[in-house]
Amino acid sequence: MNETFGFLIDMDGVLYRGPELLPGAGEFVRQLRHRDIPFRFLTNNSQRTRRDVVAKLSRMGIDVEEQHVFTSAMATARFLAQQKPDGTAFVIGEGGLLTALHQNGYAVVDHDPDYVVVGEGRTFNLELVETATRMIHGGAMLIATNLDPNCPTQNGGVRPGCGAMVAMLELATGVKAFSVGKPSPVMMRAARKELGLATDETIMIGDTMETDILGGVQLGFHTVLVLSGGTRREDLVRYAYRPETVVANLAEYGEMLARHDWHPPHLADESRDLVAV
């Protein structure tokens, strides 16, 4: 029996909600590091750099390094560098996306770009929309870091997400955006490769059926849904796909792993007993 495994872990709704750390999150990460279990934090938020994310987690009491963070901005920049090395982009987004593009050899321009790249941010306005529309009509390709319709704010509310902004450009131009973030296999596969693991050795932990769990199911990862974010147990009947495991939060999942000497239950062929929907 192959006992090699590692985790891809969503952040908002799994590790924290707003400014509050969720139950069991800190101890779960400490156990992963103590036991040298490979993991990456996955986020569709393209605003922050790796360093920014590490600093935020540190303030919450979670000690990780930049290598443990994988953002949609990173996935987007790497994808574009593979598609068209040394290309150019007009960017609607913030520091995390700009930094990732520069690190992957891209120039950010305001005239005749190869791509119009859209991420989250508060800089979105009609002037940018008009400029981007003109560029797309002129032949620039439309790229979205993700298609999340909204994203949470620090005070517990929501604001329009990247998907809402991209939808305006799609309607204005008649061009469909290519999205790189979760649940796209582009980001999910790249994150799995960062772990250095095979598909069946990878476990996706998330709180959102439409991104985390869908992406994991489509790529053949093992999947764990935590109910500490935006999904309720009664919501699961609406979906044609299911997570392997459903838990209240990382505290409960950590206890489950501890009962198996910190090995996922599916390695003992017990995963079918863990979902009661």
Secondary structure, 3 states (H helix, E strand, C coil): CCCCCEEEEECECCCEECCEECCCHHHHHHHHHHCCCCEEEEECCCCCCHHHHHHHHHHCCCCCCHHHEEEHHHHHHHHHHHHCCCCEEEEECCHHHHHHHHHCCCEECCCCCCEEEECCCCCCCHHHHHHHHHHHHCCCEEEECCCCCEEECCCCCEEECHHHHHHHHHHHHCCCCEECCCCCHHHHHHHHHHHCCCHHHEEEEECCHHHHHHHHHHHCCEEEEECCCCCCHHHHHHCCCCCCEEECCHHHHHHHHHCCCCCCHHHHCCHHHCCCC
